[in-house]
Amino acid sequence: MIKFFSRIILVIILVLPFSLSAAEQNPSNDRIELFQHWGQSLFSFARQYSFTKIEVKQEEIPFTENYVSAKDAGTTVVTAGVNGLKEVTYLVHYNLGVEVGRDVLSEKILKEPINKVISTNWDFVYTCKNMSYYTSYWTVDKFVKYRRKNFYLYNNDPRFFVANKELPLGTRIKIVGKASGKEVYANVTDYGPVGGCIDASYWTFGAVCDHDDGRCAVDMYKLHTDK
């Protein structure tokens, strides 16, 4: 945004002298005509530096974690996770030389991700009758930056996390919606909530419950350990 406004100021500095010069050559021009000439010059200059271009880049496709029931106690990684790779073609929009947006034209999968398969058991913790979710909707990028700032570095999707008072930070949990039967995996990354049992991220809550309900009943499990 700073770059955008700095370019506007630069355009004004470059175009304004020409407008003043035109007014001096024709003293009969009134103030309205002067600004009309200046506006037309600014518009022409801006159009010259407003354009689109095609950009092709390769991006990783993150793998996900799948869990299978273990016959014995303990947790074993059956298959190691490997990120995939895709080629994305963007149409990038520029205004005064500054990128203002981009549209995805096409995606081509170069390598499919290999999902991580973990053989384990889940220990039931308790039923939470009033799981809530963070009311502020943050972007994924903002959550990732928040994680790095607070040293919450996990190998899982940074969108899926909860606050809980019973389990230590970093605990891997499974949440199952009582009404929907859907399940989601998340990490405990915060302590809380006050007056509740689980406070989930927007994405965690939406995976097993309806946001319009505000609260819902779920069963919570923690990843089995030998401790």
CORVENQUI-V357721 format. One record per backbone hydrogen bond with DSSP energy under -0.5 kcal/mol. NH is the residue of the N-H (numbers start at 1). CO is the residue of the C=O. E is the energy in kcal/mol with one decimal. If there is no record, write none. Layout:
NH CO E
NH CO E
This chain:
5 1 -2.1
6 2 -2.2
7 3 -1.8
8 4 -1.6
9 5 -2.3
10 6 -1.9
11 7 -2.3
12 8 -2.2
13 9 -2.3
14 10 -2.0
15 11 -2.6
16 12 -2.5
17 13 -0.6
18 15 -0.6
19 15 -1.6
20 16 -2.5
21 17 -2.3
22 18 -1.9
23 19 -1.7
24 20 -2.1
25 21 -1.8
26 22 -1.0
29 26 -2.1
34 30 -1.8
35 31 -2.2
36 32 -2.2
37 33 -2.3
38 34 -2.3
39 35 -2.8
40 36 -2.3
41 37 -2.1
42 38 -2.4
43 39 -2.6
44 40 -2.2
45 41 -2.1
46 42 -2.7
47 43 -2.4
48 44 -1.4
49 45 -0.9
49 46 -0.7
50 47 -1.0
51 49 -0.6
51 94 -1.0
53 92 -1.9
55 90 -2.6
57 88 -2.3
59 86 -2.8
61 84 -1.8
62 60 -0.6
66 116 -3.4
68 118 -2.7
70 120 -1.4
76 119 -2.7
78 76 -0.8
78 117 -2.2
79 117 -1.7
82 114 -2.4
84 61 -3.1
85 111 -2.5
86 59 -2.7
87 108 -3.2
88 57 -3.0
88 86 -0.6
89 106 -2.6
90 55 -3.5
90 88 -0.6
91 103 -2.8
92 53 -2.9
92 90 -0.7
93 101 -3.1
94 51 -3.1
95 98 -2.8
96 46 -0.5
97 49 -1.9
98 95 -1.7
100 93 -2.6
101 93 -1.0
103 91 -2.1
105 89 -3.1
105 103 -0.6
106 89 -1.3
108 87 -2.4
110 85 -2.3
110 108 -0.6
111 85 -2.5
114 82 -2.5
115 113 -0.7
116 64 -2.3
117 79 -1.7
118 66 -2.8
118 116 -0.5
119 76 -3.5
120 68 -2.6
120 118 -0.7
123 222 -2.9
124 122 -0.5
125 220 -2.8
126 220 -1.1
128 126 -0.5
128 218 -2.9
129 127 -0.6
131 216 -2.4
132 198 -2.3
134 200 -2.4
138 136 -0.8
143 139 -1.9
144 140 -2.5
145 141 -2.3
146 142 -2.1
147 143 -2.5
148 144 -2.3
149 145 -2.3
150 146 -1.9
151 148 -1.0
152 147 -2.7
153 151 -1.5
154 152 -0.8
160 157 -1.4
161 159 -0.9
162 187 -2.3
163 199 -2.6
164 190 -2.1
165 197 -0.5
170 188 -3.6
171 168 -1.7
173 186 -2.7
174 221 -2.6
175 184 -2.8
176 219 -2.5
177 182 -2.7
178 217 -2.4
179 217 -0.5
181 177 -1.8
184 175 -2.0
186 173 -2.0
187 160 -1.2
188 171 -1.9
189 162 -2.3
189 187 -0.7
190 162 -1.0
195 193 -0.5
196 193 -1.0
199 163 -1.9
200 132 -2.9
200 198 -0.5
201 161 -2.1
204 159 -0.5
205 201 -2.5
206 202 -1.9
207 203 -1.2
208 204 -0.6
208 205 -1.2
209 205 -2.5
211 209 -0.5
213 210 -1.5
214 210 -0.7
214 211 -0.9
215 213 -1.2
216 131 -1.3
218 128 -3.1
219 176 -2.7
220 126 -2.5
221 174 -2.8
222 123 -2.7
223 172 -2.6
224 121 -2.5
